[in-house]
Amino acid sequence: MHVRCATTGRVGARQTLAAVLEGKAFTPAEALALGAVDEVVPQDKVLERALERAEFLGLRAKKSLGAIKRSVYFGASLPLAQGLQFEHAEFLVRDQDKEAQKRMLGYIDAIKASGDLPLLDPKIYARSVREGRIGNYSKV
């Protein structure tokens, strides 16, 4: 089995220190349980799974991905109020992007037309998650 690495620092200082001092390697199952990796896949499926993940993330808006990463990496290291302010600032900057404004206006138009929040529809929500963006709100 091969493992796909997650963010360093997820394991925690105690487990990391023990592993480094003892020279202990984690089994794939241990690494998964500790949060050191995102998932474990059979060796013959590593490339296929990596390409699937790359395609999935490639559908996301690049500026939004950057804002999310900054919010998680930097905002999470701040006290709660400052972290939320950091995340809010990232959202506000991203919200000024023309593509984001166009999608938000489309979402508002869909709400006005149907009287419902489109993303509360499980099919529309699932499609939006799958495609990595919100857009056409007609029933799936």
Number of C-alpha atoms within 10 A of each C-alpha: 12 14 19 16 14 15 11 11 10 13 18 12 10 8 12 16 13 11 13 10 9 9 9 11 10 12 12 18 14 12 20 19 13 15 18 22 20 14 17 17 16 10 11 10 12 16 11 12 15 13 11 12 11 11 12 14 15 13 12 15 13 11 14 17 13 13 20 16 12 15 21 14 12 13 21 15 11 13 10 11 10 13 17 15 15 20 19 15 14 19 15 12 12 17 15 10 12 10 12 16 13 13 15 15 12 16 19 14 13 18 15 11 9 10 10 11 13 20 17 10 13 12 15 19 17 14 17 16 14 14 16 15 14 19 16 15 21 9 9 11
